[in-house]
Every structure is written in C-alpha cells, then in structure tokens.
Amino acid sequence: MKDKELQSREVVKSCYSKVVIKQFDNPNIRYDHHVCGTCNNYTYLSYLSCMTCKKSGCTSHITVCNCLNAKMVLNIRLTDKVDLEPE
C-alpha cells in the first residue's frame, strides 16, 4: 500500500509540474470526508483537487477536471519521508 501511494504521488508530480503539495490540516480526520468525484472511492491517503473548479479525485485519476488552466493541489495525509518511509 505504501509503495503504491508513493508511486501515485510521483506520477502526479510528473504530470503537473506546478502541483502544490498540502498536508491535511488534521491528519486524524475521518477518511470519509474525502471521496473521489470520479469513482466514489474514499481517498484516505491522498487526493487531487483543482483550485479553479473545486473538483477532486483520487490519485489514480490524473485528470479530475477539464479546466484549461487547472491549479492542482495534491492533498496528503502523511508525508513521503517522515510518515511513510520505514526507519
């Protein structure tokens, strides 16, 4: 699960050169507050959101909207290094 999450984040970063990465304000928030707008799955570890149209989706859907000048944010629960990497 950790490897898949890290790989998905890398794909997002490569697709959106100016993606903003933002950690959840409260990493302990319940998971069901974030649901993918495309597949309706819970986005527990991370999700993409467009600051232009406010649509969001899981990282397996690289395009969450059709905005021409989409300002994408990668929202993450846990950081790559500190929280997901083994010690």
PDB file with one MODEL, atoms N, CA, C and O in Angstrom:
MODEL        1
ATOM      1  N   MET A   1       0.825  -1.182   0.000  1.00  0.00           N
ATOM      2  CA  MET A   1       0.000   0.000   0.000  1.00  0.00           C
ATOM      3  C   MET A   1       0.880   1.259   0.000  1.00  0.00           C
ATOM      4  O   MET A   1       0.610   2.224  -0.716  1.00  0.00           O
ATOM      5  N   LYS A   2       1.929   1.222   0.816  1.00  0.00           N
ATOM      6  CA  LYS A   2       2.846   2.364   0.898  1.00  0.00           C
ATOM      7  C   LYS A   2       3.524   2.603  -0.445  1.00  0.00           C
ATOM      8  O   LYS A   2       3.611   3.741  -0.906  1.00  0.00           O
ATOM      9  N   ASP A   3       4.005   1.529  -1.076  1.00  0.00           N
ATOM     10  CA  ASP A   3       4.689   1.666  -2.368  1.00  0.00           C
ATOM     11  C   ASP A   3       3.761   2.215  -3.438  1.00  0.00           C
ATOM     12  O   ASP A   3       4.158   3.067  -4.233  1.00  0.00           O
ATOM     13  N   LYS A   4       2.518   1.727  -3.459  1.00  0.00           N
ATOM     14  CA  LYS A   4       1.549   2.211  -4.447  1.00  0.00           C
ATOM     15  C   LYS A   4       1.252   3.693  -4.232  1.00  0.00           C
ATOM     16  O   LYS A   4       1.148   4.453  -5.195  1.00  0.00           O
ATOM     17  N   GLU A   5       1.117   4.102  -2.978  1.00  0.00           N
ATOM     18  CA  GLU A   5       0.842   5.505  -2.659  1.00  0.00           C
ATOM     19  C   GLU A   5       1.998   6.397  -3.104  1.00  0.00           C
ATOM     20  O   GLU A   5       1.778   7.436  -3.727  1.00  0.00           O
ATOM     21  N   LEU A   6       3.216   5.999  -2.790  1.00  0.00           N
ATOM     22  CA  LEU A   6       4.384   6.797  -3.182  1.00  0.00           C
ATOM     23  C   LEU A   6       4.514   6.871  -4.697  1.00  0.00           C
ATOM     24  O   LEU A   6       4.859   7.920  -5.242  1.00  0.00           O
ATOM     25  N   GLN A   7       4.239   5.768  -5.377  1.00  0.00           N
ATOM     26  CA  GLN A   7       4.300   5.744  -6.845  1.00  0.00           C
ATOM     27  C   GLN A   7       3.230   6.662  -7.444  1.00  0.00           C
ATOM     28  O   GLN A   7       3.509   7.387  -8.399  1.00  0.00           O
ATOM     29  N   SER A   8       2.027   6.641  -6.907  1.00  0.00           N
ATOM     30  CA  SER A   8       0.952   7.506  -7.395  1.00  0.00           C
ATOM     31  C   SER A   8       1.319   8.973  -7.235  1.00  0.00           C
ATOM     32  O   SER A   8       1.044   9.786  -8.118  1.00  0.00           O
ATOM     33  N   ARG A   9       1.931   9.306  -6.126  1.00  0.00           N
ATOM     34  CA  ARG A   9       2.348  10.691  -5.898  1.00  0.00           C
ATOM     35  C   ARG A   9       3.402  11.124  -6.908  1.00  0.00           C
ATOM     36  O   ARG A   9       3.374  12.258  -7.387  1.00  0.00           O
ATOM     37  N   GLU A  10       4.320  10.239  -7.230  1.00  0.00           N
ATOM     38  CA  GLU A  10       5.355  10.565  -8.213  1.00  0.00           C
ATOM     39  C   GLU A  10       4.747  10.783  -9.595  1.00  0.00           C
ATOM     40  O   GLU A  10       5.182  11.675 -10.323  1.00  0.00           O
ATOM     41  N   VAL A  11       3.756   9.989  -9.965  1.00  0.00           N
ATOM     42  CA  VAL A  11       3.078  10.154 -11.250  1.00  0.00           C
ATOM     43  C   VAL A  11       2.384  11.511 -11.300  1.00  0.00           C
ATOM     44  O   VAL A  11       2.467  12.218 -12.304  1.00  0.00           O
ATOM     45  N   VAL A  12       1.715  11.865 -10.237  1.00  0.00           N
ATOM     46  CA  VAL A  12       1.032  13.169 -10.174  1.00  0.00           C
ATOM     47  C   VAL A  12       2.041  14.298 -10.318  1.00  0.00           C
ATOM     48  O   VAL A  12       1.814  15.243 -11.074  1.00  0.00           O
ATOM     49  N   LYS A  13       3.155  14.206  -9.595  1.00  0.00           N
ATOM     50  CA  LYS A  13       4.184  15.244  -9.656  1.00  0.00           C
ATOM     51  C   LYS A  13       4.776  15.370 -11.049  1.00  0.00           C
ATOM     52  O   LYS A  13       5.120  16.470 -11.480  1.00  0.00           O
ATOM     53  N   SER A  14       4.899  14.247 -11.761  1.00  0.00           N
ATOM     54  CA  SER A  14       5.456  14.306 -13.117  1.00  0.00           C
ATOM     55  C   SER A  14       4.448  14.858 -14.127  1.00  0.00           C
ATOM     56  O   SER A  14       4.842  15.454 -15.129  1.00  0.00           O
ATOM     57  N   CYS A  15       3.167  14.668 -13.874  1.00  0.00           N
ATOM     58  CA  CYS A  15       2.133  15.173 -14.783  1.00  0.00           C
ATOM     59  C   CYS A  15       1.842  16.653 -14.574  1.00  0.00           C
ATOM     60  O   CYS A  15       1.501  17.360 -15.522  1.00  0.00           O
ATOM     61  N   TYR A  16       1.972  17.114 -13.358  1.00  0.00           N
ATOM     62  CA  TYR A  16       1.692  18.512 -13.018  1.00  0.00           C
ATOM     63  C   TYR A  16       2.959  19.124 -12.431  1.00  0.00           C
ATOM     64  O   TYR A  16       3.243  18.963 -11.244  1.00  0.00           O
ATOM     65  N   SER A  17       3.712  19.820 -13.264  1.00  0.00           N
ATOM     66  CA  SER A  17       4.983  20.376 -12.810  1.00  0.00           C
ATOM     67  C   SER A  17       4.825  21.415 -11.711  1.00  0.00           C
ATOM     68  O   SER A  17       5.744  21.620 -10.918  1.00  0.00           O
ATOM     69  N   LYS A  18       3.681  22.070 -11.656  1.00  0.00           N
ATOM     70  CA  LYS A  18       3.463  23.110 -10.649  1.00  0.00           C
ATOM     71  C   LYS A  18       2.426  22.694  -9.604  1.00  0.00           C
ATOM     72  O   LYS A  18       1.743  23.539  -9.025  1.00  0.00           O
ATOM     73  N   VAL A  19       2.317  21.398  -9.373  1.00  0.00           N
ATOM     74  CA  VAL A  19       1.357  20.931  -8.368  1.00  0.00           C
ATOM     75  C   VAL A  19       1.800  21.409  -6.986  1.00  0.00           C
ATOM     76  O   VAL A  19       2.979  21.352  -6.638  1.00  0.00           O
ATOM     77  N   VAL A  20       0.836  21.873  -6.220  1.00  0.00           N
ATOM     78  CA  VAL A  20       1.090  22.297  -4.843  1.00  0.00           C
ATOM     79  C   VAL A  20       0.806  21.101  -3.947  1.00  0.00           C
ATOM     80  O   VAL A  20      -0.229  20.449  -4.087  1.00  0.00           O
ATOM     81  N   ILE A  21       1.710  20.814  -3.038  1.00  0.00           N
ATOM     82  CA  ILE A  21       1.511  19.701  -2.111  1.00  0.00           C
ATOM     83  C   ILE A  21       1.136  20.278  -0.757  1.00  0.00           C
ATOM     84  O   ILE A  21       1.841  21.116  -0.195  1.00  0.00           O
ATOM     85  N   LYS A  22       0.005  19.802  -0.249  1.00  0.00           N
ATOM     86  CA  LYS A  22      -0.515  20.334   1.013  1.00  0.00           C
ATOM     87  C   LYS A  22      -0.892  19.172   1.918  1.00  0.00           C
ATOM     88  O   LYS A  22      -1.644  18.282   1.519  1.00  0.00           O
ATOM     89  N   GLN A  23      -0.372  19.183   3.124  1.00  0.00           N
ATOM     90  CA  GLN A  23      -0.731  18.138   4.072  1.00  0.00           C
ATOM     91  C   GLN A  23      -2.082  18.459   4.685  1.00  0.00           C
ATOM     92  O   GLN A  23      -2.414  19.625   4.900  1.00  0.00           O
ATOM     93  N   PHE A  24      -2.863  17.420   4.966  1.00  0.00           N
ATOM     94  CA  PHE A  24      -4.168  17.611   5.590  1.00  0.00           C
ATOM     95  C   PHE A  24      -4.006  18.476   6.831  1.00  0.00           C
ATOM     96  O   PHE A  24      -3.046  18.306   7.583  1.00  0.00           O
ATOM     97  N   ASP A  25      -4.926  19.394   7.052  1.00  0.00           N
ATOM     98  CA  ASP A  25      -4.881  20.228   8.251  1.00  0.00           C
ATOM     99  C   ASP A  25      -4.917  19.376   9.506  1.00  0.00           C
ATOM    100  O   ASP A  25      -4.219  19.660  10.480  1.00  0.00           O
ATOM    101  N   ASN A  26      -5.726  18.335   9.481  1.00  0.00           N
ATOM    102  CA  ASN A  26      -5.824  17.414  10.602  1.00  0.00           C
ATOM    103  C   ASN A  26      -5.671  15.994  10.055  1.00  0.00           C
ATOM    104  O   ASN A  26      -6.638  15.435   9.538  1.00  0.00           O
ATOM    105  N   PRO A  27      -4.472  15.394  10.155  1.00  0.00           N
ATOM    106  CA  PRO A  27      -4.263  14.054   9.601  1.00  0.00           C
ATOM    107  C   PRO A  27      -5.121  12.979  10.275  1.00  0.00           C
ATOM    108  O   PRO A  27      -5.227  11.865   9.761  1.00  0.00           O
ATOM    109  N   ASN A  28      -5.721  13.295  11.395  1.00  0.00           N
ATOM    110  CA  ASN A  28      -6.564  12.326  12.091  1.00  0.00           C
ATOM    111  C   ASN A  28      -8.040  12.427  11.701  1.00  0.00           C
ATOM    112  O   ASN A  28      -8.884  11.726  12.259  1.00  0.00           O
ATOM    113  N   ILE A  29      -8.347  13.303  10.739  1.00  0.00           N
ATOM    114  CA  ILE A  29      -9.726  13.470  10.305  1.00  0.00           C
ATOM    115  C   ILE A  29     -10.249  12.163   9.692  1.00  0.00           C
ATOM    116  O   ILE A  29      -9.494  11.403   9.088  1.00  0.00           O
ATOM    117  N   ARG A  30     -11.500  11.929   9.854  1.00  0.00           N
ATOM    118  CA  ARG A  30     -12.084  10.695   9.310  1.00  0.00           C
ATOM    119  C   ARG A  30     -11.899  10.631   7.800  1.00  0.00           C
ATOM    120  O   ARG A  30     -11.963  11.649   7.110  1.00  0.00           O
ATOM    121  N   TYR A  31     -11.673   9.443   7.307  1.00  0.00           N
ATOM    122  CA  TYR A  31     -11.386   9.245   5.888  1.00  0.00           C
ATOM    123  C   TYR A  31     -12.554   9.552   4.979  1.00  0.00           C
ATOM    124  O   TYR A  31     -12.336   9.904   3.819  1.00  0.00           O
ATOM    125  N   ASP A  32     -13.778   9.438   5.446  1.00  0.00           N
ATOM    126  CA  ASP A  32     -14.923   9.598   4.562  1.00  0.00           C
ATOM    127  C   ASP A  32     -15.258  11.047   4.231  1.00  0.00           C
ATOM    128  O   ASP A  32     -16.277  11.314   3.595  1.00  0.00           O
ATOM    129  N   HIS A  33     -14.422  11.976   4.649  1.00  0.00           N
ATOM    130  CA  HIS A  33     -14.627  13.374   4.269  1.00  0.00           C
ATOM    131  C   HIS A  33     -14.130  13.638   2.854  1.00  0.00           C
ATOM    132  O   HIS A  33     -14.488  14.645   2.244  1.00  0.00           O
ATOM    133  N   HIS A  34     -13.309  12.740   2.334  1.00  0.00           N
ATOM    134  CA  HIS A  34     -12.733  12.923   1.006  1.00  0.00           C
ATOM    135  C   HIS A  34     -13.094  11.722   0.132  1.00  0.00           C
ATOM    136  O   HIS A  34     -12.586  10.619   0.333  1.00  0.00           O
ATOM    137  N   VAL A  35     -13.972  11.951  -0.835  1.00  0.00           N
ATOM    138  CA  VAL A  35     -14.428  10.899  -1.730  1.00  0.00           C
ATOM    139  C   VAL A  35     -14.096  11.312  -3.155  1.00  0.00           C
ATOM    140  O   VAL A  35     -14.303  12.467  -3.528  1.00  0.00           O
ATOM    141  N   CYS A  36     -13.587  10.388  -3.952  1.00  0.00           N
ATOM    142  CA  CYS A  36     -13.234  10.672  -5.338  1.00  0.00           C
ATOM    143  C   CYS A  36     -14.489  11.049  -6.130  1.00  0.00           C
ATOM    144  O   CYS A  36     -15.506  10.360  -6.057  1.00  0.00           O
ATOM    145  N   GLY A  37     -14.409  12.139  -6.879  1.00  0.00           N
ATOM    146  CA  GLY A  37     -15.528  12.594  -7.689  1.00  0.00           C
ATOM    147  C   GLY A  37     -15.776  11.734  -8.911  1.00  0.00           C
ATOM    148  O   GLY A  37     -16.824  11.851  -9.547  1.00  0.00           O
ATOM    149  N   THR A  38     -14.820  10.861  -9.255  1.00  0.00           N
ATOM    150  CA  THR A  38     -14.956  10.003 -10.427  1.00  0.00           C
ATOM    151  C   THR A  38     -15.439   8.602 -10.067  1.00  0.00           C
ATOM    152  O   THR A  38     -16.417   8.113 -10.633  1.00  0.00           O
ATOM    153  N   CYS A  39     -14.750   7.957  -9.122  1.00  0.00           N
ATOM    154  CA  CYS A  39     -15.075   6.560  -8.798  1.00  0.00           C
ATOM    155  C   CYS A  39     -15.766   6.383  -7.446  1.00  0.00           C
ATOM    156  O   CYS A  39     -16.144   5.267  -7.090  1.00  0.00           O
ATOM    157  N   ASN A  40     -15.934   7.460  -6.698  1.00  0.00           N
ATOM    158  CA  ASN A  40     -16.596   7.446  -5.391  1.00  0.00           C
ATOM    159  C   ASN A  40     -15.876   6.632  -4.320  1.00  0.00           C
ATOM    160  O   ASN A  40     -16.471   6.294  -3.297  1.00  0.00           O
ATOM    161  N   ASN A  41     -14.602   6.315  -4.546  1.00  0.00           N
ATOM    162  CA  ASN A  41     -13.814   5.634  -3.513  1.00  0.00           C
ATOM    163  C   ASN A  41     -13.321   6.656  -2.503  1.00  0.00           C
ATOM    164  O   ASN A  41     -13.162   7.835  -2.820  1.00  0.00           O
ATOM    165  N   TYR A  42     -13.081   6.192  -1.288  1.00  0.00           N
ATOM    166  CA  TYR A  42     -12.514   7.064  -0.273  1.00  0.00           C
ATOM    167  C   TYR A  42     -11.057   7.367  -0.617  1.00  0.00           C
ATOM    168  O   TYR A  42     -10.323   6.485  -1.062  1.00  0.00           O
ATOM    169  N   THR A  43     -10.654   8.581  -0.415  1.00  0.00           N
ATOM    170  CA  THR A  43      -9.275   8.993  -0.701  1.00  0.00           C
ATOM    171  C   THR A  43      -8.562   9.183   0.632  1.00  0.00           C
ATOM    172  O   THR A  43      -8.309  10.307   1.068  1.00  0.00           O
ATOM    173  N   TYR A  44      -8.250   8.082   1.256  1.00  0.00           N
ATOM    174  CA  TYR A  44      -7.735   8.093   2.612  1.00  0.00           C
ATOM    175  C   TYR A  44      -6.343   8.707   2.724  1.00  0.00           C
ATOM    176  O   TYR A  44      -6.112   9.527   3.613  1.00  0.00           O
ATOM    177  N   LEU A  45      -5.414   8.337   1.851  1.00  0.00           N
ATOM    178  CA  LEU A  45      -4.031   8.805   1.975  1.00  0.00           C
ATOM    179  C   LEU A  45      -3.745  10.091   1.218  1.00  0.00           C
ATOM    180  O   LEU A  45      -2.978  10.929   1.691  1.00  0.00           O
ATOM    181  N   SER A  46      -4.350  10.256   0.052  1.00  0.00           N
ATOM    182  CA  SER A  46      -4.118  11.478  -0.725  1.00  0.00           C
ATOM    183  C   SER A  46      -5.200  11.639  -1.773  1.00  0.00           C
ATOM    184  O   SER A  46      -5.896  10.688  -2.126  1.00  0.00           O
ATOM    185  N   TYR A  47      -5.329  12.867  -2.264  1.00  0.00           N
ATOM    186  CA  TYR A  47      -6.264  13.134  -3.355  1.00  0.00           C
ATOM    187  C   TYR A  47      -5.844  14.415  -4.059  1.00  0.00           C
ATOM    188  O   TYR A  47      -5.165  15.267  -3.485  1.00  0.00           O
ATOM    189  N   LEU A  48      -6.261  14.534  -5.315  1.00  0.00           N
ATOM    190  CA  LEU A  48      -6.010  15.728  -6.112  1.00  0.00           C
ATOM    191  C   LEU A  48      -7.222  16.633  -6.048  1.00  0.00           C
ATOM    192  O   LEU A  48      -8.356  16.156  -6.018  1.00  0.00           O
ATOM    193  N   SER A  49      -6.993  17.921  -6.027  1.00  0.00           N
ATOM    194  CA  SER A  49      -8.103  18.861  -6.121  1.00  0.00           C
ATOM    195  C   SER A  49      -7.697  20.023  -7.018  1.00  0.00           C
ATOM    196  O   SER A  49      -6.537  20.435  -7.048  1.00  0.00           O
ATOM    197  N   CYS A  50      -8.671  20.534  -7.740  1.00  0.00           N
ATOM    198  CA  CYS A  50      -8.436  21.666  -8.638  1.00  0.00           C
ATOM    199  C   CYS A  50      -8.903  22.925  -7.925  1.00  0.00           C
ATOM    200  O   CYS A  50     -10.054  23.015  -7.500  1.00  0.00           O
ATOM    201  N   MET A  51      -8.013  23.887  -7.797  1.00  0.00           N
ATOM    202  CA  MET A  51      -8.367  25.137  -7.126  1.00  0.00           C
ATOM    203  C   MET A  51      -9.219  26.037  -8.018  1.00  0.00           C
ATOM    204  O   MET A  51      -9.799  27.011  -7.537  1.00  0.00           O
ATOM    205  N   THR A  52      -9.301  25.723  -9.307  1.00  0.00           N
ATOM    206  CA  THR A  52     -10.096  26.517 -10.233  1.00  0.00           C
ATOM    207  C   THR A  52     -11.580  26.163 -10.127  1.00  0.00           C
ATOM    208  O   THR A  52     -12.422  27.043  -9.946  1.00  0.00           O
ATOM    209  N   CYS A  53     -11.893  24.868 -10.240  1.00  0.00           N
ATOM    210  CA  CYS A  53     -13.303  24.454 -10.230  1.00  0.00           C
ATOM    211  C   CYS A  53     -13.723  23.725  -8.957  1.00  0.00           C
ATOM    212  O   CYS A  53     -14.904  23.427  -8.776  1.00  0.00           O
ATOM    213  N   LYS A  54     -12.773  23.437  -8.082  1.00  0.00           N
ATOM    214  CA  LYS A  54     -13.020  22.790  -6.780  1.00  0.00           C
ATOM    215  C   LYS A  54     -13.371  21.308  -6.877  1.00  0.00           C
ATOM    216  O   LYS A  54     -13.819  20.731  -5.886  1.00  0.00           O
ATOM    217  N   LYS A  55     -13.182  20.667  -8.040  1.00  0.00           N
ATOM    218  CA  LYS A  55     -13.419  19.230  -8.154  1.00  0.00           C
ATOM    219  C   LYS A  55     -12.217  18.493  -7.557  1.00  0.00           C
ATOM    220  O   LYS A  55     -11.102  19.015  -7.537  1.00  0.00           O
ATOM    221  N   SER A  56     -12.462  17.279  -7.076  1.00  0.00           N
ATOM    222  CA  SER A  56     -11.377  16.488  -6.515  1.00  0.00           C
ATOM    223  C   SER A  56     -11.544  15.027  -6.881  1.00  0.00           C
ATOM    224  O   SER A  56     -12.625  14.574  -7.259  1.00  0.00           O
ATOM    225  N   GLY A  57     -10.437  14.299  -6.758  1.00  0.00           N
ATOM    226  CA  GLY A  57     -10.461  12.886  -7.081  1.00  0.00           C
ATOM    227  C   GLY A  57      -9.220  12.179  -6.588  1.00  0.00           C
ATOM    228  O   GLY A  57      -8.240  12.817  -6.204  1.00  0.00           O
ATOM    229  N   CYS A  58      -9.267  10.863  -6.602  1.00  0.00           N
ATOM    230  CA  CYS A  58      -8.128  10.081  -6.125  1.00  0.00           C
ATOM    231  C   CYS A  58      -6.965  10.179  -7.115  1.00  0.00           C
ATOM    232  O   CYS A  58      -7.146  10.573  -8.268  1.00  0.00           O
ATOM    233  N   THR A  59      -5.792   9.821  -6.654  1.00  0.00           N
ATOM    234  CA  THR A  59      -4.590   9.981  -7.476  1.00  0.00           C
ATOM    235  C   THR A  59      -4.524   8.991  -8.631  1.00  0.00           C
ATOM    236  O   THR A  59      -3.659   9.122  -9.497  1.00  0.00           O
ATOM    237  N   SER A  60      -5.405   8.016  -8.666  1.00  0.00           N
ATOM    238  CA  SER A  60      -5.411   7.107  -9.816  1.00  0.00           C
ATOM    239  C   SER A  60      -6.077   7.741 -11.038  1.00  0.00           C
ATOM    240  O   SER A  60      -5.950   7.232 -12.152  1.00  0.00           O
ATOM    241  N   HIS A  61      -6.792   8.860 -10.826  1.00  0.00           N
ATOM    242  CA  HIS A  61      -7.384   9.624 -11.930  1.00  0.00           C
ATOM    243  C   HIS A  61      -6.567  10.908 -12.065  1.00  0.00           C
ATOM    244  O   HIS A  61      -6.811  11.873 -11.341  1.00  0.00           O
ATOM    245  N   ILE A  62      -5.632  10.929 -12.954  1.00  0.00           N
ATOM    246  CA  ILE A  62      -4.719  12.064 -13.071  1.00  0.00           C
ATOM    247  C   ILE A  62      -5.472  13.339 -13.434  1.00  0.00           C
ATOM    248  O   ILE A  62      -5.093  14.422 -12.987  1.00  0.00           O
ATOM    249  N   THR A  63      -6.515  13.233 -14.224  1.00  0.00           N
ATOM    250  CA  THR A  63      -7.306  14.417 -14.561  1.00  0.00           C
ATOM    251  C   THR A  63      -8.615  14.357 -13.777  1.00  0.00           C
ATOM    252  O   THR A  63      -9.437  13.466 -13.991  1.00  0.00           O
ATOM    253  N   VAL A  64      -8.797  15.297 -12.884  1.00  0.00           N
ATOM    254  CA  VAL A  64     -10.021  15.325 -12.082  1.00  0.00           C
ATOM    255  C   VAL A  64     -11.017  16.351 -12.613  1.00  0.00           C
ATOM    256  O   VAL A  64     -12.156  16.421 -12.152  1.00  0.00           O
ATOM    257  N   CYS A  65     -10.570  17.158 -13.602  1.00  0.00           N
ATOM    258  CA  CYS A  65     -11.448  18.173 -14.167  1.00  0.00           C
ATOM    259  C   CYS A  65     -11.012  18.488 -15.600  1.00  0.00           C
ATOM    260  O   CYS A  65     -10.027  17.939 -16.093  1.00  0.00           O
ATOM    261  N   ASN A  66     -11.746  19.364 -16.251  1.00  0.00           N
ATOM    262  CA  ASN A  66     -11.427  19.757 -17.618  1.00  0.00           C
ATOM    263  C   ASN A  66     -10.967  21.203 -17.719  1.00  0.00           C
ATOM    264  O   ASN A  66     -11.016  21.792 -18.799  1.00  0.00           O
ATOM    265  N   CYS A  67     -10.527  21.775 -16.626  1.00  0.00           N
ATOM    266  CA  CYS A  67     -10.083  23.166 -16.631  1.00  0.00           C
ATOM    267  C   CYS A  67      -8.841  23.327 -17.506  1.00  0.00           C
ATOM    268  O   CYS A  67      -7.915  22.519 -17.440  1.00  0.00           O
ATOM    269  N   LEU A  68      -8.832  24.373 -18.321  1.00  0.00           N
ATOM    270  CA  LEU A  68      -7.678  24.621 -19.185  1.00  0.00           C
ATOM    271  C   LEU A  68      -6.453  25.064 -18.390  1.00  0.00           C
ATOM    272  O   LEU A  68      -5.333  24.668 -18.711  1.00  0.00           O
ATOM    273  N   ASN A  69      -6.646  25.850 -17.394  1.00  0.00           N
ATOM    274  CA  ASN A  69      -5.552  26.327 -16.549  1.00  0.00           C
ATOM    275  C   ASN A  69      -5.729  25.810 -15.131  1.00  0.00           C
ATOM    276  O   ASN A  69      -5.765  26.584 -14.174  1.00  0.00           O
ATOM    277  N   ALA A  70      -5.838  24.504 -15.009  1.00  0.00           N
ATOM    278  CA  ALA A  70      -6.084  23.900 -13.703  1.00  0.00           C
ATOM    279  C   ALA A  70      -4.930  24.182 -12.745  1.00  0.00           C
ATOM    280  O   ALA A  70      -3.760  24.042 -13.102  1.00  0.00           O
ATOM    281  N   LYS A  71      -5.273  24.572 -11.550  1.00  0.00           N
ATOM    282  CA  LYS A  71      -4.292  24.758 -10.480  1.00  0.00           C
ATOM    283  C   LYS A  71      -4.490  23.595  -9.518  1.00  0.00           C
ATOM    284  O   LYS A  71      -5.372  23.623  -8.660  1.00  0.00           O
ATOM    285  N   MET A  72      -3.650  22.569  -9.675  1.00  0.00           N
ATOM    286  CA  MET A  72      -3.829  21.331  -8.943  1.00  0.00           C
ATOM    287  C   MET A  72      -3.115  21.343  -7.599  1.00  0.00           C
ATOM    288  O   MET A  72      -2.016  21.878  -7.450  1.00  0.00           O
ATOM    289  N   VAL A  73      -3.781  20.733  -6.632  1.00  0.00           N
ATOM    290  CA  VAL A  73      -3.220  20.555  -5.299  1.00  0.00           C
ATOM    291  C   VAL A  73      -3.240  19.059  -4.993  1.00  0.00           C
ATOM    292  O   VAL A  73      -4.262  18.391  -5.150  1.00  0.00           O
ATOM    293  N   LEU A  74      -2.093  18.549  -4.555  1.00  0.00           N
ATOM    294  CA  LEU A  74      -2.010  17.169  -4.082  1.00  0.00           C
ATOM    295  C   LEU A  74      -2.122  17.228  -2.567  1.00  0.00           C
ATOM    296  O   LEU A  74      -1.193  17.647  -1.877  1.00  0.00           O
ATOM    297  N   ASN A  75      -3.259  16.806  -2.069  1.00  0.00           N
ATOM    298  CA  ASN A  75      -3.521  16.809  -0.624  1.00  0.00           C
ATOM    299  C   ASN A  75      -3.078  15.466  -0.065  1.00  0.00           C
ATOM    300  O   ASN A  75      -3.503  14.416  -0.547  1.00  0.00           O
ATOM    301  N   ILE A  76      -2.226  15.500   0.947  1.00  0.00           N
ATOM    302  CA  ILE A  76      -1.684  14.262   1.502  1.00  0.00           C
ATOM    303  C   ILE A  76      -1.943  14.178   3.001  1.00  0.00           C
ATOM    304  O   ILE A  76      -1.913  15.186   3.707  1.00  0.00           O
ATOM    305  N   ARG A  77      -2.194  12.979   3.468  1.00  0.00           N
ATOM    306  CA  ARG A  77      -2.390  12.751   4.901  1.00  0.00           C
ATOM    307  C   ARG A  77      -1.037  12.641   5.586  1.00  0.00           C
ATOM    308  O   ARG A  77      -0.819  13.250   6.634  1.00  0.00           O
ATOM    309  N   LEU A  78      -0.129  11.873   5.005  1.00  0.00           N
ATOM    310  CA  LEU A  78       1.178  11.604   5.585  1.00  0.00           C
ATOM    311  C   LEU A  78       2.269  12.043   4.617  1.00  0.00           C
ATOM    312  O   LEU A  78       2.106  11.910   3.405  1.00  0.00           O
ATOM    313  N   THR A  79       3.361  12.554   5.124  1.00  0.00           N
ATOM    314  CA  THR A  79       4.456  12.962   4.244  1.00  0.00           C
ATOM    315  C   THR A  79       5.191  11.743   3.705  1.00  0.00           C
ATOM    316  O   THR A  79       5.131  10.665   4.296  1.00  0.00           O
ATOM    317  N   ASP A  80       5.879  11.913   2.590  1.00  0.00           N
ATOM    318  CA  ASP A  80       6.618  10.813   1.967  1.00  0.00           C
ATOM    319  C   ASP A  80       7.714  10.284   2.881  1.00  0.00           C
ATOM    320  O   ASP A  80       7.799   9.078   3.111  1.00  0.00           O
ATOM    321  N   LYS A  81       8.537  11.154   3.392  1.00  0.00           N
ATOM    322  CA  LYS A  81       9.719  10.748   4.153  1.00  0.00           C
ATOM    323  C   LYS A  81       9.411  10.392   5.602  1.00  0.00           C
ATOM    324  O   LYS A  81       9.746   9.303   6.069  1.00  0.00           O
ATOM    325  N   VAL A  82       8.792  11.288   6.284  1.00  0.00           N
ATOM    326  CA  VAL A  82       8.630  11.135   7.735  1.00  0.00           C
ATOM    327  C   VAL A  82       7.647  10.037   8.087  1.00  0.00           C
ATOM    328  O   VAL A  82       7.917   9.227   8.974  1.00  0.00           O
ATOM    329  N   ASP A  83       6.507   9.997   7.402  1.00  0.00           N
ATOM    330  CA  ASP A  83       5.442   9.111   7.851  1.00  0.00           C
ATOM    331  C   ASP A  83       5.331   7.789   7.096  1.00  0.00           C
ATOM    332  O   ASP A  83       4.826   6.810   7.644  1.00  0.00           O
ATOM    333  N   LEU A  84       5.797   7.747   5.840  1.00  0.00           N
ATOM    334  CA  LEU A  84       5.611   6.537   5.056  1.00  0.00           C
ATOM    335  C   LEU A  84       6.871   5.686   4.939  1.00  0.00           C
ATOM    336  O   LEU A  84       6.772   4.472   4.755  1.00  0.00           O
ATOM    337  N   GLU A  85       8.030   6.282   5.040  1.00  0.00           N
ATOM    338  CA  GLU A  85       9.269   5.528   4.899  1.00  0.00           C
ATOM    339  C   GLU A  85       9.603   4.783   6.191  1.00  0.00           C
ATOM    340  O   GLU A  85       9.466   5.338   7.282  1.00  0.00           O
ATOM    341  N   PRO A  86      10.045   3.514   6.069  1.00  0.00           N
ATOM    342  CA  PRO A  86      10.437   2.778   7.285  1.00  0.00           C
ATOM    343  C   PRO A  86      11.729   3.363   7.853  1.00  0.00           C
ATOM    344  O   PRO A  86      12.548   3.929   7.129  1.00  0.00           O
ATOM    345  N   GLU A  87      11.887   3.213   9.143  1.00  0.00           N
ATOM    346  CA  GLU A  87      13.089   3.750   9.795  1.00  0.00           C
ATOM    347  C   GLU A  87      14.215   2.752   9.734  1.00  0.00           C
ATOM    348  O   GLU A  87      15.309   3.024  10.229  1.00  0.00           O
TER     349      GLU A  87
ENDMDL
END
